[in-house]
Amino acid sequence: MTERTGFLSEEEMLAAVARLDRPRLARFVRAEVIRPAEAGGGRMVYRQLDIARMELLCDLCDDFDLDDTALAVVMDLVDQLHGTRGDLVALMRALAEEPQEVRARVMARLTR
């Protein structure tokens, strides 16, 4: 991993994800389910987070034989779910800072 930037080169990404090869990586980029950053000179780099994403994509390809359109739909749903989870965590933190009576009213409404 490039120490200055925290990004991984294509070679580092291929080494980090056992089931990933160049054709599969190119497929993921072409399907826009992975969006590398450009590091200059046309060289693409990847984030540490992309490792987990590519592992999931390899699972989906190997286990379910999804085509590019289906991969894009599934990953869009995963991204939405991840965003919603973040919103829920933020809401729970905000609620935890409220007085007990406010928390009790909210909980009572949620259990209706």
Biopython code that builds the backbone (N, CA, C, O; Angstrom):
import numpy as np
from Bio.PDB.StructureBuilder import StructureBuilder

atoms = [
    (1, "MET", "N", (0.857, -1.176, 0.000)),
    (1, "MET", "CA", (0.000, 0.000, 0.000)),
    (1, "MET", "C", (0.895, 1.229, 0.000)),
    (1, "MET", "O", (1.878, 1.301, 0.738)),
    (2, "THR", "N", (0.549, 2.164, -0.814)),
    (2, "THR", "CA", (1.304, 3.396, -0.877)),
    (2, "THR", "C", (1.143, 4.142, 0.442)),
    (2, "THR", "O", (0.037, 4.540, 0.806)),
    (3, "GLU", "N", (2.227, 4.325, 1.140)),
    (3, "GLU", "CA", (2.188, 4.934, 2.475)),
    (3, "GLU", "C", (1.631, 6.349, 2.445)),
    (3, "GLU", "O", (0.864, 6.734, 3.328)),
    (4, "ARG", "N", (2.009, 7.121, 1.445)),
    (4, "ARG", "CA", (1.570, 8.511, 1.394)),
    (4, "ARG", "C", (0.076, 8.658, 1.176)),
    (4, "ARG", "O", (-0.557, 9.544, 1.751)),
    (5, "THR", "N", (-0.480, 7.804, 0.362)),
    (5, "THR", "CA", (-1.871, 8.008, -0.028)),
    (5, "THR", "C", (-2.842, 7.058, 0.652)),
    (5, "THR", "O", (-4.027, 7.371, 0.772)),
    (6, "GLY", "N", (-2.359, 5.896, 1.102)),
    (6, "GLY", "CA", (-3.253, 4.902, 1.679)),
    (6, "GLY", "C", (-4.001, 4.103, 0.625)),
    (6, "GLY", "O", (-4.879, 3.311, 0.966)),
    (7, "PHE", "N", (-3.678, 4.292, -0.635)),
    (7, "PHE", "CA", (-4.315, 3.566, -1.725)),
    (7, "PHE", "C", (-3.503, 2.332, -2.090)),
    (7, "PHE", "O", (-2.303, 2.260, -1.827)),
    (8, "LEU", "N", (-4.172, 1.373, -2.696)),
    (8, "LEU", "CA", (-3.512, 0.157, -3.171)),
    (8, "LEU", "C", (-3.409, 0.199, -4.684)),
    (8, "LEU", "O", (-4.320, 0.663, -5.369)),
    (9, "SER", "N", (-2.302, -0.286, -5.190)),
    (9, "SER", "CA", (-2.144, -0.403, -6.640)),
    (9, "SER", "C", (-2.960, -1.598, -7.124)),
    (9, "SER", "O", (-3.482, -2.373, -6.322)),
    (10, "GLU", "N", (-3.061, -1.735, -8.427)),
    (10, "GLU", "CA", (-3.765, -2.890, -8.992)),
    (10, "GLU", "C", (-3.090, -4.187, -8.550)),
    (10, "GLU", "O", (-3.768, -5.147, -8.184)),
    (11, "GLU", "N", (-1.775, -4.219, -8.582)),
    (11, "GLU", "CA", (-1.032, -5.410, -8.169)),
    (11, "GLU", "C", (-1.314, -5.750, -6.707)),
    (11, "GLU", "O", (-1.519, -6.915, -6.367)),
    (12, "GLU", "N", (-1.325, -4.748, -5.854)),
    (12, "GLU", "CA", (-1.600, -4.977, -4.432)),
    (12, "GLU", "C", (-3.025, -5.481, -4.222)),
    (12, "GLU", "O", (-3.272, -6.324, -3.360)),
    (13, "MET", "N", (-3.954, -4.959, -5.012)),
    (13, "MET", "CA", (-5.343, -5.401, -4.899)),
    (13, "MET", "C", (-5.469, -6.861, -5.344)),
    (13, "MET", "O", (-6.158, -7.651, -4.699)),
    (14, "LEU", "N", (-4.815, -7.208, -6.425)),
    (14, "LEU", "CA", (-4.856, -8.589, -6.904)),
    (14, "LEU", "C", (-4.237, -9.543, -5.878)),
    (14, "LEU", "O", (-4.692, -10.677, -5.731)),
    (15, "ALA", "N", (-3.213, -9.090, -5.180)),
    (15, "ALA", "CA", (-2.582, -9.923, -4.153)),
    (15, "ALA", "C", (-3.452, -10.019, -2.902)),
    (15, "ALA", "O", (-3.420, -11.033, -2.204)),
    (16, "ALA", "N", (-4.229, -8.978, -2.614)),
    (16, "ALA", "CA", (-5.033, -8.929, -1.388)),
    (16, "ALA", "C", (-6.303, -9.771, -1.470)),
    (16, "ALA", "O", (-6.788, -10.261, -0.450)),
    (17, "VAL", "N", (-6.839, -9.941, -2.668)),
    (17, "VAL", "CA", (-8.100, -10.672, -2.846)),
    (17, "VAL", "C", (-7.786, -11.941, -3.645)),
    (17, "VAL", "O", (-7.538, -11.886, -4.850)),
    (18, "ALA", "N", (-7.802, -13.072, -2.957)),
    (18, "ALA", "CA", (-7.348, -14.332, -3.548)),
    (18, "ALA", "C", (-8.094, -14.707, -4.835)),
    (18, "ALA", "O", (-7.471, -15.193, -5.779)),
    (19, "ARG", "N", (-9.389, -14.496, -4.889)),
    (19, "ARG", "CA", (-10.184, -14.924, -6.059)),
    (19, "ARG", "C", (-10.273, -13.869, -7.142)),
    (19, "ARG", "O", (-11.020, -14.030, -8.108)),
    (20, "LEU", "N", (-9.522, -12.795, -6.992)),
    (20, "LEU", "CA", (-9.569, -11.706, -7.961)),
    (20, "LEU", "C", (-8.432, -11.871, -8.968)),
    (20, "LEU", "O", (-7.282, -12.094, -8.592)),
    (21, "ASP", "N", (-8.770, -11.758, -10.245)),
    (21, "ASP", "CA", (-7.751, -11.737, -11.291)),
    (21, "ASP", "C", (-8.009, -10.514, -12.165)),
    (21, "ASP", "O", (-9.013, -9.823, -11.992)),
    (22, "ARG", "N", (-7.111, -10.250, -13.094)),
    (22, "ARG", "CA", (-7.251, -9.040, -13.916)),
    (22, "ARG", "C", (-8.560, -8.984, -14.699)),
    (22, "ARG", "O", (-9.207, -7.936, -14.714)),
    (23, "PRO", "N", (-8.975, -10.073, -15.351)),
    (23, "PRO", "CA", (-10.251, -10.000, -16.090)),
    (23, "PRO", "C", (-11.442, -9.698, -15.169)),
    (23, "PRO", "O", (-12.335, -8.936, -15.537)),
    (24, "ARG", "N", (-11.449, -10.291, -13.986)),
    (24, "ARG", "CA", (-12.560, -10.055, -13.064)),
    (24, "ARG", "C", (-12.516, -8.616, -12.554)),
    (24, "ARG", "O", (-13.556, -7.966, -12.449)),
    (25, "LEU", "N", (-11.328, -8.118, -12.240)),
    (25, "LEU", "CA", (-11.192, -6.725, -11.800)),
    (25, "LEU", "C", (-11.678, -5.781, -12.895)),
    (25, "LEU", "O", (-12.414, -4.834, -12.620)),
    (26, "ALA", "N", (-11.268, -6.039, -14.128)),
    (26, "ALA", "CA", (-11.710, -5.200, -15.254)),
    (26, "ALA", "C", (-13.230, -5.254, -15.393)),
    (26, "ALA", "O", (-13.861, -4.240, -15.687)),
    (27, "ARG", "N", (-13.811, -6.417, -15.187)),
    (27, "ARG", "CA", (-15.270, -6.572, -15.258)),
    (27, "ARG", "C", (-15.950, -5.711, -14.191)),
    (27, "ARG", "O", (-16.932, -5.027, -14.477)),
    (28, "PHE", "N", (-15.433, -5.746, -12.970)),
    (28, "PHE", "CA", (-16.039, -4.972, -11.878)),
    (28, "PHE", "C", (-15.949, -3.475, -12.154)),
    (28, "PHE", "O", (-16.887, -2.728, -11.876)),
    (29, "VAL", "N", (-14.824, -3.044, -12.697)),
    (29, "VAL", "CA", (-14.658, -1.619, -13.025)),
    (29, "VAL", "C", (-15.592, -1.242, -14.171)),
    (29, "VAL", "O", (-16.248, -0.201, -14.124)),
    (30, "ARG", "N", (-15.651, -2.083, -15.193)),
    (30, "ARG", "CA", (-16.537, -1.832, -16.351)),
    (30, "ARG", "C", (-18.003, -1.772, -15.924)),
    (30, "ARG", "O", (-18.773, -0.960, -16.436)),
    (31, "ALA", "N", (-18.382, -2.638, -14.984)),
    (31, "ALA", "CA", (-19.764, -2.655, -14.489)),
    (31, "ALA", "C", (-20.026, -1.537, -13.484)),
    (31, "ALA", "O", (-21.154, -1.356, -13.025)),
    (32, "GLU", "N", (-18.983, -0.796, -13.148)),
    (32, "GLU", "CA", (-19.054, 0.332, -12.209)),
    (32, "GLU", "C", (-19.505, -0.084, -10.809)),
    (32, "GLU", "O", (-20.140, 0.699, -10.102)),
    (33, "VAL", "N", (-19.181, -1.308, -10.411)),
    (33, "VAL", "CA", (-19.441, -1.744, -9.044)),
    (33, "VAL", "C", (-18.205, -1.524, -8.183)),
    (33, "VAL", "O", (-18.269, -1.618, -6.958)),
    (34, "ILE", "N", (-17.085, -1.233, -8.827)),
    (34, "ILE", "CA", (-15.852, -0.771, -8.191)),
    (34, "ILE", "C", (-15.447, 0.489, -8.931)),
    (34, "ILE", "O", (-15.423, 0.519, -10.161)),
    (35, "ARG", "N", (-15.129, 1.523, -8.178)),
    (35, "ARG", "CA", (-14.747, 2.796, -8.793)),
    (35, "ARG", "C", (-13.374, 3.215, -8.285)),
    (35, "ARG", "O", (-13.262, 3.895, -7.265)),
    (36, "PRO", "N", (-12.323, 2.804, -9.007)),
    (36, "PRO", "CA", (-10.982, 3.188, -8.568)),
    (36, "PRO", "C", (-10.751, 4.679, -8.763)),
    (36, "PRO", "O", (-11.449, 5.345, -9.528)),
    (37, "ALA", "N", (-9.755, 5.177, -8.052)),
    (37, "ALA", "CA", (-9.338, 6.574, -8.225)),
    (37, "ALA", "C", (-8.168, 6.594, -9.199)),
    (37, "ALA", "O", (-7.417, 5.625, -9.302)),
    (38, "GLU", "N", (-8.023, 7.697, -9.905)),
    (38, "GLU", "CA", (-6.898, 7.816, -10.822)),
    (38, "GLU", "C", (-5.737, 8.444, -10.077)),
    (38, "GLU", "O", (-5.885, 9.473, -9.418)),
    (39, "ALA", "N", (-4.571, 7.807, -10.193)),
    (39, "ALA", "CA", (-3.389, 8.271, -9.483)),
    (39, "ALA", "C", (-2.454, 9.060, -10.386)),
    (39, "ALA", "O", (-1.334, 9.383, -9.989)),
    (40, "GLY", "N", (-2.896, 9.369, -11.578)),
    (40, "GLY", "CA", (-2.049, 10.097, -12.512)),
    (40, "GLY", "C", (-1.451, 9.149, -13.531)),
    (40, "GLY", "O", (-1.152, 7.996, -13.219)),
    (41, "GLY", "N", (-1.285, 9.620, -14.706)),
    (41, "GLY", "CA", (-0.718, 8.802, -15.769)),
    (41, "GLY", "C", (-1.598, 7.639, -16.163)),
    (41, "GLY", "O", (-1.118, 6.650, -16.717)),
    (42, "GLY", "N", (-2.889, 7.751, -15.879)),
    (42, "GLY", "CA", (-3.817, 6.683, -16.222)),
    (42, "GLY", "C", (-3.766, 5.500, -15.272)),
    (42, "GLY", "O", (-4.464, 4.508, -15.483)),
    (43, "ARG", "N", (-2.951, 5.588, -14.227)),
    (43, "ARG", "CA", (-2.833, 4.497, -13.254)),
    (43, "ARG", "C", (-3.989, 4.577, -12.268)),
    (43, "ARG", "O", (-4.280, 5.637, -11.714)),
    (44, "MET", "N", (-4.645, 3.435, -12.058)),
    (44, "MET", "CA", (-5.777, 3.376, -11.152)),
    (44, "MET", "C", (-5.325, 2.825, -9.798)),
    (44, "MET", "O", (-4.476, 1.936, -9.730)),
    (45, "VAL", "N", (-5.901, 3.364, -8.729)),
    (45, "VAL", "CA", (-5.604, 2.899, -7.378)),
    (45, "VAL", "C", (-6.914, 2.621, -6.653)),
    (45, "VAL", "O", (-7.971, 3.125, -7.030)),
    (46, "TYR", "N", (-6.822, 1.818, -5.616)),
    (46, "TYR", "CA", (-8.003, 1.340, -4.907)),
    (46, "TYR", "C", (-7.875, 1.656, -3.423)),
    (46, "TYR", "O", (-6.773, 1.768, -2.885)),
    (47, "ARG", "N", (-9.027, 1.799, -2.773)),
    (47, "ARG", "CA", (-9.065, 2.069, -1.338)),
    (47, "ARG", "C", (-9.037, 0.755, -0.574)),
    (47, "ARG", "O", (-9.382, -0.296, -1.115)),
    (48, "GLN", "N", (-8.632, 0.820, 0.666)),
    (48, "GLN", "CA", (-8.634, -0.359, 1.535)),
    (48, "GLN", "C", (-10.043, -0.954, 1.594)),
    (48, "GLN", "O", (-10.201, -2.175, 1.622)),
    (49, "LEU", "N", (-11.053, -0.101, 1.614)),
    (49, "LEU", "CA", (-12.448, -0.539, 1.645)),
    (49, "LEU", "C", (-12.816, -1.383, 0.431)),
    (49, "LEU", "O", (-13.694, -2.241, 0.513)),
    (50, "ASP", "N", (-12.153, -1.144, -0.686)),
    (50, "ASP", "CA", (-12.443, -1.911, -1.898)),
    (50, "ASP", "C", (-12.101, -3.387, -1.749)),
    (50, "ASP", "O", (-12.643, -4.214, -2.481)),
    (51, "ILE", "N", (-11.216, -3.738, -0.819)),
    (51, "ILE", "CA", (-10.880, -5.153, -0.611)),
    (51, "ILE", "C", (-12.131, -5.920, -0.196)),
    (51, "ILE", "O", (-12.455, -6.948, -0.790)),
    (52, "ALA", "N", (-12.835, -5.423, 0.824)),
    (52, "ALA", "CA", (-14.052, -6.099, 1.296)),
    (52, "ALA", "C", (-15.113, -6.112, 0.199)),
    (52, "ALA", "O", (-15.824, -7.102, 0.030)),
    (53, "ARG", "N", (-15.216, -5.033, -0.531)),
    (53, "ARG", "CA", (-16.203, -4.944, -1.601)),
    (53, "ARG", "C", (-15.906, -5.976, -2.688)),
    (53, "ARG", "O", (-16.820, -6.623, -3.199)),
    (54, "MET", "N", (-14.642, -6.127, -3.037)),
    (54, "MET", "CA", (-14.280, -7.094, -4.071)),
    (54, "MET", "C", (-14.445, -8.526, -3.578)),
    (54, "MET", "O", (-14.795, -9.412, -4.357)),
    (55, "GLU", "N", (-14.199, -8.760, -2.304)),
    (55, "GLU", "CA", (-14.459, -10.093, -1.743)),
    (55, "GLU", "C", (-15.942, -10.435, -1.888)),
    (55, "GLU", "O", (-16.290, -11.545, -2.290)),
    (56, "LEU", "N", (-16.815, -9.477, -1.557)),
    (56, "LEU", "CA", (-18.251, -9.691, -1.698)),
    (56, "LEU", "C", (-18.624, -9.918, -3.165)),
    (56, "LEU", "O", (-19.410, -10.813, -3.476)),
    (57, "LEU", "N", (-18.068, -9.120, -4.051)),
    (57, "LEU", "CA", (-18.357, -9.291, -5.475)),
    (57, "LEU", "C", (-17.911, -10.665, -5.973)),
    (57, "LEU", "O", (-18.615, -11.299, -6.759)),
    (58, "CYS", "N", (-16.755, -11.122, -5.523)),
    (58, "CYS", "CA", (-16.295, -12.462, -5.911)),
    (58, "CYS", "C", (-17.259, -13.520, -5.378)),
    (58, "CYS", "O", (-17.572, -14.479, -6.083)),
    (59, "ASP", "N", (-17.731, -13.356, -4.140)),
    (59, "ASP", "CA", (-18.719, -14.285, -3.584)),
    (59, "ASP", "C", (-19.969, -14.319, -4.450)),
    (59, "ASP", "O", (-20.471, -15.393, -4.782)),
    (60, "LEU", "N", (-20.465, -13.152, -4.812)),
    (60, "LEU", "CA", (-21.685, -13.077, -5.621)),
    (60, "LEU", "C", (-21.494, -13.739, -6.983)),
    (60, "LEU", "O", (-22.381, -14.440, -7.469)),
    (61, "CYS", "N", (-20.347, -13.516, -7.586)),
    (61, "CYS", "CA", (-20.068, -14.129, -8.897)),
    (61, "CYS", "C", (-19.929, -15.641, -8.774)),
    (61, "CYS", "O", (-20.492, -16.390, -9.572)),
    (62, "ASP", "N", (-19.180, -16.081, -7.776)),
    (62, "ASP", "CA", (-18.911, -17.516, -7.637)),
    (62, "ASP", "C", (-20.131, -18.293, -7.155)),
    (62, "ASP", "O", (-20.411, -19.383, -7.653)),
    (63, "ASP", "N", (-20.846, -17.741, -6.201)),
    (63, "ASP", "CA", (-21.961, -18.461, -5.594)),
    (63, "ASP", "C", (-23.269, -18.329, -6.362)),
    (63, "ASP", "O", (-24.085, -19.250, -6.357)),
    (64, "PHE", "N", (-23.478, -17.188, -7.025)),
    (64, "PHE", "CA", (-24.771, -16.940, -7.663)),
    (64, "PHE", "C", (-24.684, -16.682, -9.164)),
    (64, "PHE", "O", (-25.709, -16.549, -9.833)),
    (65, "ASP", "N", (-23.469, -16.612, -9.691)),
    (65, "ASP", "CA", (-23.275, -16.428, -11.127)),
    (65, "ASP", "C", (-24.059, -15.223, -11.654)),
    (65, "ASP", "O", (-24.742, -15.317, -12.674)),
    (66, "LEU", "N", (-23.957, -14.092, -10.951)),
    (66, "LEU", "CA", (-24.703, -12.892, -11.338)),
    (66, "LEU", "C", (-24.051, -12.202, -12.523)),
    (66, "LEU", "O", (-22.825, -12.136, -12.616)),
    (67, "ASP", "N", (-24.867, -11.693, -13.422)),
    (67, "ASP", "CA", (-24.329, -10.905, -14.528)),
    (67, "ASP", "C", (-24.068, -9.484, -14.047)),
    (67, "ASP", "O", (-24.373, -9.144, -12.904)),
    (68, "ASP", "N", (-23.503, -8.654, -14.921)),
    (68, "ASP", "CA", (-23.105, -7.304, -14.519)),
    (68, "ASP", "C", (-24.277, -6.458, -14.041)),
    (68, "ASP", "O", (-24.143, -5.703, -13.078)),
    (69, "THR", "N", (-25.418, -6.576, -14.699)),
    (69, "THR", "CA", (-26.594, -5.800, -14.291)),
    (69, "THR", "C", (-27.054, -6.213, -12.904)),
    (69, "THR", "O", (-27.347, -5.360, -12.066)),
    (70, "ALA", "N", (-27.119, -7.504, -12.658)),
    (70, "ALA", "CA", (-27.528, -7.997, -11.337)),
    (70, "ALA", "C", (-26.516, -7.597, -10.275)),
    (70, "ALA", "O", (-26.901, -7.230, -9.165)),
    (71, "LEU", "N", (-25.217, -7.662, -10.600)),
    (71, "LEU", "CA", (-24.194, -7.222, -9.646)),
    (71, "LEU", "C", (-24.407, -5.761, -9.262)),
    (71, "LEU", "O", (-24.321, -5.397, -8.089)),
    (72, "ALA", "N", (-24.685, -4.936, -10.259)),
    (72, "ALA", "CA", (-24.899, -3.508, -9.998)),
    (72, "ALA", "C", (-26.115, -3.285, -9.105)),
    (72, "ALA", "O", (-26.076, -2.450, -8.201)),
    (73, "VAL", "N", (-27.181, -4.018, -9.350)),
    (73, "VAL", "CA", (-28.399, -3.888, -8.529)),
    (73, "VAL", "C", (-28.119, -4.315, -7.092)),
    (73, "VAL", "O", (-28.481, -3.613, -6.148)),
    (74, "VAL", "N", (-27.476, -5.468, -6.932)),
    (74, "VAL", "CA", (-27.185, -5.978, -5.592)),
    (74, "VAL", "C", (-26.268, -5.014, -4.839)),
    (74, "VAL", "O", (-26.505, -4.729, -3.665)),
    (75, "MET", "N", (-25.235, -4.514, -5.496)),
    (75, "MET", "CA", (-24.299, -3.617, -4.813)),
    (75, "MET", "C", (-24.947, -2.273, -4.487)),
    (75, "MET", "O", (-24.626, -1.656, -3.471)),
    (76, "ASP", "N", (-25.855, -1.824, -5.347)),
    (76, "ASP", "CA", (-26.591, -0.602, -5.032)),
    (76, "ASP", "C", (-27.429, -0.807, -3.773)),
    (76, "ASP", "O", (-27.485, 0.071, -2.913)),
    (77, "LEU", "N", (-28.070, -1.949, -3.666)),
    (77, "LEU", "CA", (-28.855, -2.252, -2.462)),
    (77, "LEU", "C", (-27.963, -2.363, -1.226)),
    (77, "LEU", "O", (-28.326, -1.885, -0.152)),
    (78, "VAL", "N", (-26.803, -2.990, -1.376)),
    (78, "VAL", "CA", (-25.850, -3.087, -0.259)),
    (78, "VAL", "C", (-25.413, -1.682, 0.173)),
    (78, "VAL", "O", (-25.344, -1.391, 1.367)),
    (79, "ASP", "N", (-25.121, -0.821, -0.795)),
    (79, "ASP", "CA", (-24.718, 0.555, -0.478)),
    (79, "ASP", "C", (-25.835, 1.314, 0.236)),
    (79, "ASP", "O", (-25.584, 2.052, 1.188)),
    (80, "GLN", "N", (-27.067, 1.127, -0.230)),
    (80, "GLN", "CA", (-28.204, 1.780, 0.425)),
    (80, "GLN", "C", (-28.362, 1.281, 1.854)),
    (80, "GLN", "O", (-28.598, 2.067, 2.772)),
    (81, "LEU", "N", (-28.233, -0.012, 2.034)),
    (81, "LEU", "CA", (-28.349, -0.601, 3.367)),
    (81, "LEU", "C", (-27.249, -0.093, 4.288)),
    (81, "LEU", "O", (-27.494, 0.205, 5.457)),
    (82, "HIS", "N", (-26.047, 0.003, 3.758)),
    (82, "HIS", "CA", (-24.932, 0.519, 4.547)),
    (82, "HIS", "C", (-25.200, 1.965, 4.960)),
    (82, "HIS", "O", (-24.962, 2.337, 6.110)),
    (83, "GLY", "N", (-25.691, 2.777, 4.032)),
    (83, "GLY", "CA", (-26.019, 4.174, 4.342)),
    (83, "GLY", "C", (-27.119, 4.276, 5.388)),
    (83, "GLY", "O", (-27.045, 5.096, 6.304)),
    (84, "THR", "N", (-28.132, 3.446, 5.245)),
    (84, "THR", "CA", (-29.235, 3.446, 6.205)),
    (84, "THR", "C", (-28.744, 3.031, 7.591)),
    (84, "THR", "O", (-29.173, 3.589, 8.601)),
    (85, "ARG", "N", (-27.856, 2.062, 7.632)),
    (85, "ARG", "CA", (-27.281, 1.626, 8.907)),
    (85, "ARG", "C", (-26.534, 2.779, 9.572)),
    (85, "ARG", "O", (-26.659, 2.986, 10.779)),
    (86, "GLY", "N", (-25.764, 3.525, 8.796)),
    (86, "GLY", "CA", (-25.053, 4.689, 9.329)),
    (86, "GLY", "C", (-26.009, 5.737, 9.867)),
    (86, "GLY", "O", (-25.762, 6.335, 10.914)),
    (87, "ASP", "N", (-27.111, 5.960, 9.143)),
    (87, "ASP", "CA", (-28.125, 6.914, 9.607)),
    (87, "ASP", "C", (-28.754, 6.450, 10.912)),
    (87, "ASP", "O", (-28.998, 7.251, 11.813)),
    (88, "LEU", "N", (-29.012, 5.158, 11.006)),
    (88, "LEU", "CA", (-29.620, 4.609, 12.216)),
    (88, "LEU", "C", (-28.678, 4.732, 13.415)),
    (88, "LEU", "O", (-29.114, 5.061, 14.518)),
    (89, "VAL", "N", (-27.405, 4.472, 13.201)),
    (89, "VAL", "CA", (-26.420, 4.632, 14.279)),
    (89, "VAL", "C", (-26.383, 6.084, 14.745)),
    (89, "VAL", "O", (-26.360, 6.350, 15.947)),
    (90, "ALA", "N", (-26.377, 7.021, 13.801)),
    (90, "ALA", "CA", (-26.367, 8.440, 14.157)),
    (90, "ALA", "C", (-27.632, 8.819, 14.926)),
    (90, "ALA", "O", (-27.567, 9.578, 15.893)),
    (91, "LEU", "N", (-28.779, 8.294, 14.501)),
    (91, "LEU", "CA", (-30.037, 8.561, 15.191)),
    (91, "LEU", "C", (-30.007, 8.010, 16.607)),
    (91, "LEU", "O", (-30.453, 8.672, 17.544)),
    (92, "MET", "N", (-29.485, 6.802, 16.766)),
    (92, "MET", "CA", (-29.404, 6.202, 18.104)),
    (92, "MET", "C", (-28.464, 6.982, 19.016)),
    (92, "MET", "O", (-28.740, 7.128, 20.206)),
    (93, "ARG", "N", (-27.372, 7.479, 18.477)),
    (93, "ARG", "CA", (-26.454, 8.316, 19.280)),
    (93, "ARG", "C", (-27.139, 9.607, 19.705)),
    (93, "ARG", "O", (-27.015, 10.039, 20.851)),
    (94, "ALA", "N", (-27.861, 10.217, 18.773)),
    (94, "ALA", "CA", (-28.566, 11.456, 19.106)),
    (94, "ALA", "C", (-29.641, 11.196, 20.152)),
    (94, "ALA", "O", (-29.813, 11.983, 21.082)),
    (95, "LEU", "N", (-30.356, 10.101, 20.000)),
    (95, "LEU", "CA", (-31.406, 9.756, 20.950)),
    (95, "LEU", "C", (-30.826, 9.473, 22.337)),
    (95, "LEU", "O", (-31.444, 9.801, 23.349)),
    (96, "ALA", "N", (-29.654, 8.873, 22.379)),
    (96, "ALA", "CA", (-29.007, 8.568, 23.657)),
    (96, "ALA", "C", (-28.652, 9.826, 24.435)),
    (96, "ALA", "O", (-28.518, 9.780, 25.658)),
    (97, "GLU", "N", (-28.501, 10.935, 23.749)),
    (97, "GLU", "CA", (-28.163, 12.206, 24.396)),
    (97, "GLU", "C", (-29.400, 12.956, 24.895)),
    (97, "GLU", "O", (-29.281, 13.954, 25.606)),
    (98, "GLU", "N", (-30.562, 12.480, 24.528)),
    (98, "GLU", "CA", (-31.806, 13.121, 24.961)),
    (98, "GLU", "C", (-32.155, 12.687, 26.390)),
    (98, "GLU", "O", (-31.695, 11.648, 26.864)),
    (99, "PRO", "N", (-32.980, 13.504, 27.071)),
    (99, "PRO", "CA", (-33.415, 13.136, 28.420)),
    (99, "PRO", "C", (-34.212, 11.822, 28.404)),
    (99, "PRO", "O", (-34.784, 11.443, 27.382)),
    (100, "GLN", "N", (-34.237, 11.154, 29.526)),
    (100, "GLN", "CA", (-34.897, 9.849, 29.655)),
    (100, "GLN", "C", (-36.357, 9.895, 29.201)),
    (100, "GLN", "O", (-36.827, 8.958, 28.556)),
    (101, "GLU", "N", (-37.069, 10.953, 29.521)),
    (101, "GLU", "CA", (-38.489, 11.014, 29.153)),
    (101, "GLU", "C", (-38.673, 11.059, 27.629)),
    (101, "GLU", "O", (-39.631, 10.493, 27.103)),
    (102, "VAL", "N", (-37.771, 11.722, 26.934)),
    (102, "VAL", "CA", (-37.836, 11.763, 25.475)),
    (102, "VAL", "C", (-37.559, 10.360, 24.920)),
    (102, "VAL", "O", (-38.278, 9.885, 24.041)),
    (103, "ARG", "N", (-36.528, 9.708, 25.430)),
    (103, "ARG", "CA", (-36.206, 8.355, 24.983)),
    (103, "ARG", "C", (-37.376, 7.413, 25.231)),
    (103, "ARG", "O", (-37.687, 6.571, 24.389)),
    (104, "ALA", "N", (-38.030, 7.552, 26.397)),
    (104, "ALA", "CA", (-39.155, 6.681, 26.742)),
    (104, "ALA", "C", (-40.322, 6.900, 25.762)),
    (104, "ALA", "O", (-40.956, 5.939, 25.327)),
    (105, "ARG", "N", (-40.602, 8.169, 25.418)),
    (105, "ARG", "CA", (-41.683, 8.453, 24.467)),
    (105, "ARG", "C", (-41.378, 7.870, 23.094)),
    (105, "ARG", "O", (-42.258, 7.300, 22.448)),
    (106, "VAL", "N", (-40.158, 8.008, 22.655)),
    (106, "VAL", "CA", (-39.768, 7.464, 21.346)),
    (106, "VAL", "C", (-39.891, 5.953, 21.359)),
    (106, "VAL", "O", (-40.432, 5.369, 20.420)),
    (107, "MET", "N", (-39.402, 5.314, 22.403)),
    (107, "MET", "CA", (-39.491, 3.854, 22.494)),
    (107, "MET", "C", (-40.945, 3.389, 22.530)),
    (107, "MET", "O", (-41.291, 2.371, 21.931)),
    (108, "ALA", "N", (-41.788, 4.132, 23.229)),
    (108, "ALA", "CA", (-43.211, 3.771, 23.285)),
    (108, "ALA", "C", (-43.832, 3.864, 21.886)),
    (108, "ALA", "O", (-44.643, 3.016, 21.513)),
    (109, "ARG", "N", (-43.462, 4.869, 21.125)),
    (109, "ARG", "CA", (-43.997, 5.005, 19.763)),
    (109, "ARG", "C", (-43.481, 3.914, 18.838)),
    (109, "ARG", "O", (-44.201, 3.456, 17.951)),
    (110, "LEU", "N", (-42.238, 3.498, 19.043)),
    (110, "LEU", "CA", (-41.676, 2.453, 18.195)),
    (110, "LEU", "C", (-42.296, 1.094, 18.447)),
    (110, "LEU", "O", (-42.328, 0.259, 17.543)),
    (111, "THR", "N", (-42.789, 0.853, 19.643)),
    (111, "THR", "CA", (-43.343, -0.450, 19.978)),
    (111, "THR", "C", (-44.840, -0.549, 19.688)),
    (111, "THR", "O", (-45.448, -1.593, 19.922)),
    (112, "ARG", "N", (-45.427, 0.510, 19.189)),
    (112, "ARG", "CA", (-46.858, 0.474, 18.853)),
    (112, "ARG", "C", (-47.109, -0.380, 17.654)),
    (112, "ARG", "O", (-48.254, -0.526, 17.228)),
]
sb = StructureBuilder()
sb.init_structure("model")
sb.init_model(0)
sb.init_chain("A")
sb.init_seg("    ")
for serial, (resi, resn, name, xyz) in enumerate(atoms, 1):
    if name == "N":
        sb.init_residue(resn, " ", resi, " ")
    sb.init_atom(name, np.array(xyz, "f"), 0.0, 1.0, " ", f" {name:<3s}", serial, name[0])
structure = sb.get_structure()
